[in-house]
Amino acid sequence: VGVLDLPGFSRFHLSGSGCSIWLNALIVGSLPKVGKMNLAYFADERGRVLTEMSLMRYGEEDFILITAASAQWHDYEFLKGNLPLDGKLSLVDISKEFSTLIVTGPKSRELLKRVTVADLEKPWLSIQKTKIDAYDVNIARVSFAGELGWEIHADNKSIKPIFEKIIEYGAKPFGMFALNSLRIEKGYKTWKGDLSTDYSVLESGLERFLRLDKPQDFPGKSALLVEKQRGAQKRAVTLLLDLKEFDAPYMSTLWKNSQIVGEVTSGAWGYRVKKSIALAMIRSELAEAGQELEVEVFGQRVSAVVQDGSALWDPKNERITA
């Protein structure tokens, strides 16, 4: 079991009569049910990825929106700028009041059962309010590491004693470099790297989060309908690289027949799969499993092979849903 102290999330409390209708009209996909969470994507008018947020729904009109640390001002100003002018909806930035611990690993349920009375059999993407020792927490069954795990959200003064309690029961601390490697093995994307306004929702491989048939005319819907019919010009892919000395840096160029055909958006060594991995964006006609490309890393070109689209680690999600 590993534990990561992750204080950097930005978070906003959204409430008020009609806030669910307002939020649903901004995102390209659907809202979670009460007691659940999901990922939501916001597009610009071109259908490109403006930002990504986790939506936690505690009531019909009660949401916590969680986003990247670096997105705090960007996302808050975006949401605030789109609020209705009648003042019926409340949007409060509570980023400085709360922090997060990630507890993850095959035995994380066993450990957490020793410190909380929460129902740890609730399914993937469930959220609940509970206690760890005497401390009030919100826990979410989700893990960016691609293993069985939970996020623990609590006010700042509670995080240190909760962290110490989890360590006491046997968890080992891990850091962001490890998390980056783990998430790349799962093909999980990050904002301002793999996801940005450089790429559309469709190009970014986010079709499963897209609801073009919903009645709301969300920003970018018209552009995405056209792109869906025409076909995306680029595609997000996972590559395995013939590389051991170092990782492929962000924006490393990809080559085919002496032509640049794409770029790397993330790279890391996968310690579970024991291979060098890159997430990348390439021309759509090359996004076929087995396609052989080259990636240029520090002036050297090495082999890069397109994978089939499944996660390299736990492709059936059996571990995270155990």
Phi, psi and omega in degrees: 000133177245153176227132180239124174278114186235081185280355194275358181297142166266143181213143183230137177262119180248128180207174179116148181302123179095001183293330179293321178295316180298313182294321181296332180279352180260332186265157183277347184242221185240163178274151174286161172284164177300134182086008180229172176222160170203170174275142178228144181240140179246130183248157170272184185293344178272357183083015180268157188284110179278315176195170180231136176221151167269128179256118175252122186250109182263346177201173181304323181233045185214108185232147162249126179254123183244134183215180185292154178302316183289350182263005188306302181290317181304309186284323179295316180293325177297310181296313181300320181292342180258358180295146173299151184277356184280355176076011183282338181257145180246129176231114185237129176278112182247023185301324185279352185265340188229159175220180188221142167242139172255122177244117189211154181139161184304333182253018183294326178296316180300318180294312184294331177298338180276347185237353183215155176263008181299154176280099184273007174263356176301147188287171176312135179074015173278150175232152178201152174264133184204197178228147165240116194054234182263008189260133176286131180220158166249128179242145181232130179276088181203152180208119177285352181273350179078023175232167170309133182181171181221149166263137176247118180251126182209165178292158190303319185291342181270341188296315183300308179295328177293315178302314181296322178295317180293321176296319180302326182270010168114358179289150178250132179294143170222168189237190188288329177295320177295315180299321179298316178298316182296318183288329178291325175299330177272352183077018179285134185262156177239152180287144181067015171229279177283334183239126179192179177285003171287338187228149178280168176302318181289317178300326184282359178075033184254026183304326183291346177259002187256132179236083181288345181268000180283150188290336183293135180269071185291158178304133179088356184298314181299316180295321181289325175297318178295315181296322178300318180288320183281327186101135181290143181280335180233164178217139173282134181222164170253137181240145167255131188248147173273076191209129181232334187285329183201170180271155175287120181289161174305134178071019169299137185279147177250139188235147172213122180053046176066018176239143175285125185237003179169191183210152175281138176251339174204149176211144179193160170277131178268108186284339176277323180264351176059045178214156173278129188237146170224139164266138189212166174239124182227168176301137190300328182290346179262358185276061179237139180303132180093349179299129181261125178235181170233144175243135180265117182235113179052044175084358181245134177262130180230163183293140176222123185245128180290135179265176191277002179101343176280156175297142178289331180246128177051060185299335179266006179059031181289329182283316184287339181257009184298000000 
